[in-house]
Amino acid sequence: MGAQEAARAKPTVTHVRCPDRLGEETYRQVLELLAGLSPIVQALPPSAALVELKGPALPRH
């Protein structure tokens, strides 16, 4: 694996912030959606989460 491929495979931790005053049920749904993207999701109540994402690099703009 070359350096470029290794860089793409590195996991990235993403901070997801939802709107303030998000309802508890909606927040739970957001966490479930994030769990569909990654097995590593850490809830940061009341309206945020950390998600570890890895895989192919997204195109840069």
C-alpha positions as CSV (number, residue, x, y, z in Angstrom):
1,M,0.0,0.0,0.0
2,G,1.4,3.4,-1.0
3,A,1.4,6.5,1.1
4,Q,-1.7,7.9,-0.8
5,E,-3.7,4.7,-0.2
6,A,-2.6,4.7,3.5
7,A,-3.8,8.3,3.9
8,R,-7.2,7.4,2.5
9,A,-7.6,4.4,4.9
10,K,-6.9,6.5,8.0
11,P,-10.0,6.9,10.1
12,T,-11.4,10.4,10.5
13,V,-13.4,11.5,13.6
14,T,-16.2,13.8,12.6
15,H,-18.1,16.1,15.0
16,V,-21.8,16.1,14.1
17,R,-23.8,19.0,15.6
18,C,-27.6,19.1,15.4
19,P,-29.7,22.1,15.9
20,D,-30.2,23.3,19.4
21,R,-33.4,22.2,21.2
22,L,-33.5,19.0,19.1
23,G,-36.1,16.7,20.5
24,E,-35.0,13.5,22.3
25,E,-36.6,11.2,19.8
26,T,-35.1,13.0,16.8
27,Y,-31.7,13.0,18.4
28,R,-32.1,9.2,18.9
29,Q,-32.9,8.9,15.2
30,V,-29.8,10.9,14.2
31,L,-27.7,8.6,16.3
32,E,-29.3,5.5,14.6
33,L,-28.5,7.0,11.2
34,L,-24.9,7.6,12.2
35,A,-24.6,4.1,13.5
36,G,-25.6,3.0,10.0
37,L,-22.5,4.8,8.7
38,S,-20.0,3.7,11.4
39,P,-19.9,1.2,14.2
40,I,-18.1,3.8,16.3
41,V,-20.5,6.6,17.4
42,Q,-20.2,8.5,20.6
43,A,-23.3,10.6,21.7
44,L,-22.5,14.0,23.0
45,P,-25.9,15.1,24.5
46,P,-27.9,17.1,24.1
47,S,-27.4,17.5,20.4
48,A,-24.0,16.3,19.0
49,A,-22.0,13.2,18.3
50,L,-18.6,12.0,17.3
51,V,-18.4,9.5,14.5
52,E,-15.4,7.6,13.2
53,L,-15.4,7.5,9.4
54,K,-13.0,5.6,7.2
55,G,-12.8,4.4,3.7
56,P,-12.2,5.9,0.3
57,A,-11.3,9.6,0.4
58,L,-14.1,12.0,-0.6
59,P,-13.3,14.2,-3.6
60,R,-11.8,17.6,-2.5
61,H,-13.4,20.8,-3.8
